[in-house]
Amino acid sequence: MKRIVIHMFLKPEPTVKDLKGLVESAGLTLDQLLEMYYEMSLIREFEEAIGAKYYEGKNPFNMASGPIRGEMHLSSGQEAVAVGVGSNLRKEDVVVSTHRPHHHAIAKGTDVRKLAAEIFGKSTGLCGGKGGHMHLFDKEVRFSCSGIVGASFPQAAGAAFAFKYRGEDNVAVAFAGEGAANHGTFYETLNAASLWELPLILVVEDNMYADSTPKSIALATPHHFQRAMSLNIPSYLVDGMDVIDVYLATRKAVQRARSGGGPSLIEAVTYRFRGHFEGDGQEYRERDEVEMWRLMDPITRLGNRLTKLGVEKERLEERRKKAKEKVDEALKFAEESPYPEPSTALTGVFR
Amino acid sequence: MKMKGISQAIAQGIAQEMERRNDIVVLGEDVTYWGAVFGFTMGLFDKFGRKRVVDTPITEQTFMGMAVGMASVGLHPVVSLMFVDFLGAGFDQMYNHMAKNHYMSGGQFPMPVTVITAVGGGYGDAEQHSQVLYGLFAHVPGFKVVVPSNAYDAKGLTIRALRDPNPVVIFGHKLLTGLPFLPYEGEEDEVPEEPYELEFGRAIVKTEGSDLTVASVGVMVHRAMRVAEKLRKEGISVEVVDLRTLVPLDEETLSRSVKKTGRLLIVDEDYMSYGMTGEVAFRIQSRAFRELKAPIQRLTVPDVPIPFSEPLEREVIPSEAKIEAKIREMVR
């Protein structure tokens, strides 16, 4: 029954024959799929480990205490979106993310050790402890994010403008939630990007809730993609719990952008398994709904497909184990790293 | 060459840098045919075309955000904010991103962006088109704040801004633009044809004096100079200091002047409270307390919006008459 409800708006699970056809048409090899499985596992292990560590020293709950301070927005459940998009990108491409940025950063290739260290506020972190979890920057892989909702759209458009201006075939990707897409910057950026044919890909991660506000009471239609279509932007509504579906749409969008065709929009229907932020009482949704979506866990789903395609269970477990080891090592690195010198707080306002 | 007003000087500075470098792109509303309305981009469209001089849709938030994205991958955008009063529509991208990304990223992402905006009242444009608001920008860490009072400074400071790896906001006063549809309160200046840059954080003594120092920026510098000229004939010797940039602020030049005169009047077209006048007064009292013969005074827009009707507008924006009265009161 629960599965039936979900299948009303996501696609039915393919048979083995259709699955083989799908993988073939996507131009994907088993090794690539295994790599995606690893990447998604890495993100999940990272988020769950950060989630566990976050609550250390927070009983009673107090954001200022424990080894990780401040707010924490984790992405468990949304891995397929980040990896499906990220697998199509190069190091030179730009990604601008949101207040929920870890999965995007990892999928773009950020070193998880530096990422973890930044979240712990350590000197070895990406930004030397100045940014923290919501303000991650990694020039090495051209990744940035913002804690301000709706801010990613124009910034990615600016990078796309620069690529086009210089005649480079790089693309820029803006991630945002379905809540952020209600912001004026969404429509403004769609218009400008279409007008100037920018190599831009806007990815709306629809996880159904803007903080605590269900989509049903914040959006006048079920989706955003038709708003992009009204500005002549090719738009894809994809199953955000299916990495292959996200990958396929992104591949088309990236091809179009790299060849000078202009922007695309990808709207990925997905779900966050954890609260909007850690400590979220989640009064706005039923426990049953979360459990229902967990049946569509994108990592389990890809694992099942790989098994169907003949990959041994041990190979999957080995990938999962490797991911966990990498995360353990990253957190150890972060915890053991020194805090920044207090005096560095007074430097770096200006170049 | 002789030049009337800051607009032509700013546009010439941008053009000369654009000829030299491909990383500069100009964007904003009406930056082509209308030269950003107040002339700061005049002539650039003819020289560089639409590829480098880009009229944007009316979307301050988005073109400010685009400037952040452009700067993050190595361009140097020059963004026109037509009237500073419109900053409300784009300020998030400015103060939360443009001004902070270098710091937040631990120095990974410099933000070489030059924003040019028109400021000031005195021609009946009322509450939403007459403000100066540089105090808001100067308050947020991460912006350099430039307020040129003449064409020579405007060109040199603009070129300096275009070579700066940080966000710089240039506030051009509408009554100093030299455009035919506005009153003009400046002089004709000699402006070298070749490119040159002026350092930020260097105030300049415009008129020397010994009884009192007036510190100011923009159009108020000219009003203060005319008052100083008038009072000189009566034996009141006023020194006028043009601060030129508020961030960084040249405390040295100003405090040297105040130590000499013992009196300081700060004249500002911004709102009074929590603004430039309070900040400059604080810094100078801490450097020249012993030499002060009288409390530091200020003349600003009292804490009201800029009203429309001419007598009302005159009442709130510091005039020569008000500056004169204040000086007389202080040296009495």
Interface residues (C-beta under 8 A of the other chain):
Chain A: V94 V96 G125 L126 C127 G128 G129 K130 G131 H135 F137 D138 K139 R142 S144 S146 I148 A151 F153 P154 Q155 A156 A157 G158 A159 A160 F161 A162 F163 Y165 A172 G184 T185 E188 T189 N191 A192 L195 G348 V349 F350 R351
Chain B: V25 K51 T56 P57 T59 Q61 T62 F63 M64 G65 M66 A67 V68 G69 M70 A71 S72 V73 G74 L75 P77 D92 Q93 N96 H97 N101 H102 Y103 M104 S105 G106 G107 Q108 F109 P110 P141 G142 K144 P165 N166
